[in-house]
Amino acid sequence: MRRFESYRHSWVYERRYNSRMTHALQTQALTRRFGSFVAVDSLDLVVPRGSLYGFLGPNGAGKSTTIKCLTGLLRPSAGAIQILGIDPVADPVQVQRTIGVVPEDLALFDRLTGAETLSFVGRVHRLDPKVWRERAEELLALMDLGSAANSLVADYSHGMRKKLSLAAALLPAPQLLFLDEPFEGIDPLAAKQIKDLLHRFVQAGGTVFLTSHILEIVERLCDQIGIIVKGRLAAQGSLASLRGVDGADRSLEQVFLEFAGGETLSTSLPWLMT
């Protein structure tokens, strides 16, 4: 098995993005309704270029709906979005050329092999065949999927599927990467590989926008945090700013519970203690 660190000089990390833009992503009053239900309510997101932005919230808060609006899977009901200076509603094709997406459901084709999946992505993005073949080979090795390259995705474990989906998102060399629950259901080794990859992606000039319920990972990984509660943005900024002047020792969990309104159990369940 090749070591993950041996790929530090690959195209995945060395690509630089020259731009004067301060923000990779910005929204104004972003809103998404489903009938009378407001899933996302007037979000003003600001994601600095070159940041690892952790987007947090309780179940049903609107995280996945927000990502779907940002990545073009859902049309906003109101508000404005700028992604790398582009309006995704007005120019969705150009936005798709600059972003990579790993959705929560991974969106993989079970009857393709790992290698065929990356081939499909390369062709969809109209990359030069020599380019996408080289990148696919490197990404499969990087993710420790080389030995499973010719196996059907249906036979992959959850962790392998997660890494293949990330490889597919990275293959076109995006500038902004959206990850919906990238650490759910994967083992510590795979999580470490993904964290290392994301750090190097950001060091090379990329930006990451991710959601996760694993606050310990977000706390160690992300430099910017946004917290959404019942569709509205409850807090946003660096972790230091969210902790407050006197809160240097507060964990991200404590900060999150403060803004998300965490409650204690309403009953002690005495029957469970007998």
N, C-alpha and C positions, 0 to 999 in steps of 0.2 A: 504494500500500500504506500503510495507516495504521500509525503508529508504536505499538509495544507500550506504551511509557511513557505514552501519552495516556490510558490507562484507569486511572490510579492512583486516581481518585476513585470508581470504580464500586462496586456492591454487593459485588463479589468481595472487595474489600479492606476496605470500611468496616464490614462487619458485625462487631459486638462480642459476645463471649460472657461474660456475667456469671455467674460461678460462684466459690464458695469452695473448690472442689476443687483440691488441689495437683497431683494426677496425672490425666492424661488417660487413661492406660492402666496397669493393674497386673495381674500374674499371680502366682499362687502354685502352685509345683510343677506347672506346665502340662506335660502329658505326652500324646504321641500315638503309639500303637503300630499297626503293620500286621502282624498275626499276632505272631510272635516278635521282629520287628524294631522297635526303639524309635527312631523318627525324631526325636522331640522328647522330651527327658528332663529333667523337673523344672525347667522354666524359671521363674525369678523375675524378670520384667521390670518395670522402673519407668520410665515415660515421663512426664516432667514436662509439665504443661499449658503450651502456648505454646512448645514446643521443636521443633526439627528433629532427629529421632532417626534416626541411621543404623544399620541392622542388618546387620552384616557376617558373612561366613563363607565357607569354601571351598565349591566345588560339592558338593552332597549333604549339606551340614551340617545342613539342616533349616529354612532360611530361609522358603522358599515354603510348607512345611507349617505353620510357625508362623503365617504371615499367613492361611492358609486357616482355621486354628482361630480366630484373632482376629476374622475377618470373617464367620464362620458357615458357611463352605463345608465345613468338617470339624468333627465333634463331637470334643472332646478325650476321650482315654481316661481321664484323671484330672486333678485340679487345678482351680483356680478362676481366672476372668477377671473383671475389672471394667473396663468401657469407659465413661468419662464417668459413673462411678457406677452403671452398669447391668450386670447379669449377662446376657450375650448368650445364654446357654443358656436362662435362665428367661424372658427377654423379647427374643427376636430381632428382632421387628418394630420395637420402640422403638430398638434399636441401629442398625438399618438406616436409620432416619430421621436419624441424627446422624453417620453416617460416609460417606465416599466412597472408592471402591476402583478402582485401576487395576491389574488383574492382569497378570502377565507375558505371557499370551497375548492380552491386550487385550479379549477377549470381545465383539467387535463383529459386527453382522449385515451380511454383504457385500452383500446385495440391498437394503439401505436406503441412502438418501442421507445425507450428513452432517446435513442439516436434519431429516430424518425420524428419525435416531438420537436427536437431542436432544429432538424432540417425544415420542418413545416414553418417554424417561427422565422428562420432565416429567409425562406422563400417569400413569406408574407411581407416581410420588411424589405424585400427586393435587394438583399445584400448580395455582393459578389459571391458566387459559389465557393471560391477558394477561401474567402474571408469567413463565411459562416461555418465552413467545415473545420477550419483551424480553431475558431472560437468554440465550436461545439465540443471538439476533442478536449480542449483545455478545460472547459467548464465541467465536463463529465469527470475528468480526473480530479479537478479541484473539489468537487462535491463527493468524491469517493464513489462515483457511480460508473466508473469505467468498466467494471466487470459485469454490470447489469445493463450496459448500453443497448444490447440486442434483446433484452427481455421486455415483455409487454408491461406497460404501466399498470395494468390490472394486477400484476403479480408483485408490485412494489409495496413495501411497508409504508405506513403513513409518513414516517420520517424521510424515506427515500422520495416519496411523492412531493413532500414539501421542498426538498432540495432541488428536485428537477424543476419544479415550478419557479423557483428562484433563478435557476440557471436559464430558463426560458425568458424570464424578465430581463436578465442581464445581457443576453446574447446581442441585442441591437446596440449595446453601450448607451443606455439612457442617461439623461442628466438628472432626472428626478425619479425616485423609486418609491412606490406605494406598497406597503406590506400590511395586510390585514391578518392579525394574529399569527405572525411568523414562527412563534416559539411554542404554539399549542401542540401538545402530543408528541414532542420530539425528545430524544435522549440528550443528556448533558454534552456528549461529544458533538453531536450535530448542532446543538445550540451554540457551543463555543466556536465552531467553524463559521456559522452564520454571523455571529457577533464580530469575529475577526474580519470577515469579508466586508461587512457594513462599515466598520471603522476605516478600512483601507479605501473603500469606495468614496467615503466622505473626504478623506485626506487627499484624494485625487481630484476633488472639486465637485463631487456629486452631492445630492441632498436626499435624505431619507425621511419619509412620513410614514409612521407605523402606529398601529393599534396593538395593544396587548393587555391582558389581565394579569400578567406576571410582573408585578410592580418592582420586585427586586431586580429583575433584568433591565427594566426601563430605567430605574434609578442609576444603574451602573453604565448604561449604554447611551442614554439621551442627554443632550445639553439644553434642549428646549422642551417645554411641556405645555399641553393644552388639555383642559378638563371640560367635558361636556356633560351636562345633567339635564335630563328631560328636554333634549333638543337645543338647549341654550348653552352658550359658552360661559362657564362659571369662573374660569381662571386661565391665564396664559402668560408665559414668560419663562425665564430660566428657573431651574429648580431653586437656586439661591434666592431669587426674588420671591418665589412662592413660599419659601420657608419663612421669610420675614427677617427683620433685623435681629431678633432675639431667638430665632429658631434654627440655628446652625446645626443642632443635633437632632432635629426632627427628621424622621424618615419620610420617604415619598408616600408610604402608606398612611402616615398620620396626616400629611398634607391633603392627600386624596380624600380621606374620610371627612376632613374638615369641610372641604368644598362640596363633596358629594352627599353630605348629610348622613353618614353612617349611623345606624341605630343599633342598640343592644336588643337581645331577644326579649320579647314581651312576656314570655312564660319560661319557667325553669324546667318544664316537662318532667314533673316528679315521677311519672310512671316509668320513665326511661332510666331512672336512677335506682330502681328497686331491684 
